[in-house]
Amino acid sequence: MTEKMTKETFLEKVFNFEKNKEWKYEGNVPCIIDFYADWCGPCKTIAPLLEVLSQEYEGKINIYKVDTEVEQELSAAFAIRSIPSMLFCPMDGEPQMAQGALPKDEFERIIKDVLGVEK
């Protein structure tokens, strides 16, 4: 299941940007963060795909959703200019951003190459 995030849950589960200047991932498995809006057509297109991926990779990655209309401070912190935008957060190393409605095979490639997770 994907999980909607607030600023508070983001600070706790992903990155506490109020406390840390350098990137420090707080999670116990890699994650994907979907920055979206309810009115966004491409966001609606990939929502079911993200649910499928969350089931296929259950226990290996977490998939979070951030509503850019509600969580404007989070969107500003990551300079979100277009949606959907995906933030891929590996356990070690810097996160990587991808924009647009990616196809499933591209998500799977990034999960393998960036997050280091196999099915």
KELUM-672543 format. One record per residue (C-alpha): residue in one letter; x, y, z. Coordinates in Angstrom, 1 decimal, padded with zeros to 4 digits. Example, Ala and Ser with C-alpha at 12.3 -4.5 7.8 and 13.67 -1.06 7.14 Angstrom:
@res->A&u->012.3&v->-004.5&w->007.8
@res->S&u->013.7&v->-001.1&w->007.1
END
This chain:
@res->M&u->000.0&v->000.0&w->000.0
@res->T&u->001.2&v->003.5&w->-000.7
@res->E&u->001.1&v->005.9&w->002.2
@res->K&u->000.2&v->009.6&w->002.1
@res->M&u->002.8&v->011.7&w->003.9
@res->T&u->002.5&v->014.9&w->005.9
@res->K&u->005.5&v->017.1&w->006.7
@res->E&u->005.7&v->015.4&w->010.1
@res->T&u->005.8&v->011.8&w->008.7
@res->F&u->008.3&v->012.9&w->006.1
@res->L&u->010.6&v->014.4&w->008.7
@res->E&u->010.3&v->011.1&w->010.7
@res->K&u->010.5&v->008.5&w->007.9
@res->V&u->012.5&v->010.1&w->005.1
@res->F&u->014.6&v->013.1&w->005.8
@res->N&u->014.6&v->015.6&w->008.7
@res->F&u->015.6&v->018.7&w->006.7
@res->E&u->014.9&v->020.9&w->009.7
@res->K&u->017.5&v->019.1&w->011.8
@res->N&u->020.1&v->018.0&w->009.2
@res->K&u->021.8&v->020.1&w->006.5
@res->E&u->023.2&v->017.1&w->004.7
@res->W&u->021.0&v->014.3&w->003.3
@res->K&u->020.4&v->011.6&w->005.8
@res->Y&u->017.8&v->009.0&w->005.0
@res->E&u->015.7&v->008.0&w->008.0
@res->G&u->013.9&v->004.9&w->006.6
@res->N&u->014.7&v->001.2&w->007.1
@res->V&u->014.1&v->000.2&w->003.5
@res->P&u->014.6&v->002.4&w->000.3
@res->C&u->011.6&v->004.4&w->-000.8
@res->I&u->009.9&v->006.2&w->-003.7
@res->I&u->008.1&v->009.5&w->-003.0
@res->D&u->005.5&v->010.5&w->-005.5
@res->F&u->004.9&v->014.3&w->-005.5
@res->Y&u->001.4&v->014.6&w->-007.0
@res->A&u->-001.8&v->016.7&w->-007.1
@res->D&u->-005.4&v->015.4&w->-007.3
@res->W&u->-006.1&v->017.5&w->-010.5
@res->C&u->-003.1&v->016.1&w->-012.4
@res->G&u->-003.9&v->013.7&w->-015.2
@res->P&u->-000.5&v->012.0&w->-015.4
@res->C&u->-000.5&v->011.6&w->-011.6
@res->K&u->-003.8&v->009.8&w->-011.8
@res->T&u->-002.4&v->007.6&w->-014.6
@res->I&u->000.5&v->006.3&w->-012.5
@res->A&u->-001.4&v->006.0&w->-009.2
@res->P&u->-002.6&v->002.4&w->-009.9
@res->L&u->000.9&v->001.5&w->-011.1
@res->L&u->002.4&v->002.7&w->-007.8
@res->E&u->-000.1&v->000.5&w->-005.9
@res->V&u->001.0&v->-002.5&w->-008.0
@res->L&u->004.6&v->-001.8&w->-007.4
@res->S&u->004.0&v->-001.4&w->-003.6
@res->Q&u->002.5&v->-004.9&w->-003.6
@res->E&u->005.2&v->-006.4&w->-005.8
@res->Y&u->008.0&v->-004.9&w->-003.7
@res->E&u->006.3&v->-005.2&w->-000.3
@res->G&u->008.8&v->-005.2&w->002.5
@res->K&u->011.6&v->-004.2&w->000.2
@res->I&u->010.6&v->-000.6&w->-000.6
@res->N&u->008.1&v->001.9&w->000.7
@res->I&u->006.1&v->004.1&w->-001.6
@res->Y&u->004.9&v->007.4&w->-000.3
@res->K&u->002.7&v->010.1&w->-001.8
@res->V&u->003.0&v->013.8&w->-001.1
@res->D&u->000.1&v->016.0&w->-002.2
@res->T&u->001.8&v->019.1&w->-003.5
@res->E&u->-001.3&v->021.2&w->-002.9
@res->V&u->-001.5&v->020.3&w->000.8
@res->E&u->002.2&v->019.9&w->001.6
@res->Q&u->003.6&v->023.1&w->-000.1
@res->E&u->006.6&v->023.3&w->002.3
@res->L&u->007.7&v->019.8&w->001.3
@res->S&u->007.3&v->020.6&w->-002.4
@res->A&u->009.3&v->023.8&w->-001.9
@res->A&u->012.0&v->022.0&w->000.0
@res->F&u->012.6&v->019.7&w->-003.1
@res->A&u->012.0&v->022.5&w->-005.7
@res->I&u->009.1&v->020.6&w->-007.2
@res->R&u->008.2&v->022.5&w->-010.4
@res->S&u->006.3&v->019.9&w->-012.4
@res->I&u->004.2&v->016.8&w->-011.4
@res->P&u->004.3&v->014.0&w->-011.1
@res->S&u->007.9&v->014.1&w->-009.7
@res->M&u->009.4&v->011.0&w->-008.1
@res->L&u->012.1&v->011.1&w->-005.5
@res->F&u->014.0&v->007.7&w->-005.3
@res->C&u->015.7&v->007.4&w->-001.9
@res->P&u->018.3&v->004.6&w->-001.6
@res->M&u->019.5&v->003.4&w->001.8
@res->D&u->023.0&v->004.9&w->001.1
@res->G&u->023.9&v->007.8&w->-001.2
@res->E&u->022.0&v->010.7&w->-002.6
@res->P&u->018.3&v->010.5&w->-003.7
@res->Q&u->017.5&v->010.9&w->-007.4
@res->M&u->014.6&v->012.8&w->-008.9
@res->A&u->012.6&v->011.7&w->-012.0
@res->Q&u->009.8&v->013.6&w->-013.6
@res->G&u->006.7&v->012.6&w->-015.6
@res->A&u->004.5&v->009.5&w->-015.8
@res->L&u->007.1&v->006.8&w->-016.1
@res->P&u->006.2&v->003.4&w->-017.5
@res->K&u->006.4&v->000.3&w->-015.3
@res->D&u->009.7&v->-001.0&w->-016.9
@res->E&u->011.4&v->002.3&w->-016.2
@res->F&u->010.2&v->002.2&w->-012.5
@res->E&u->011.6&v->-001.3&w->-012.3
@res->R&u->014.9&v->-000.3&w->-013.8
@res->I&u->015.3&v->002.6&w->-011.4
@res->I&u->014.3&v->000.5&w->-008.4
@res->K&u->017.0&v->-002.0&w->-009.4
@res->D&u->019.7&v->000.5&w->-010.4
@res->V&u->019.2&v->003.4&w->-008.0
@res->L&u->017.6&v->001.7&w->-005.0
@res->G&u->019.5&v->-001.6&w->-005.4
@res->V&u->016.4&v->-003.7&w->-004.9
@res->E&u->015.4&v->-006.8&w->-006.9
@res->K&u->012.0&v->-008.3&w->-007.0
END
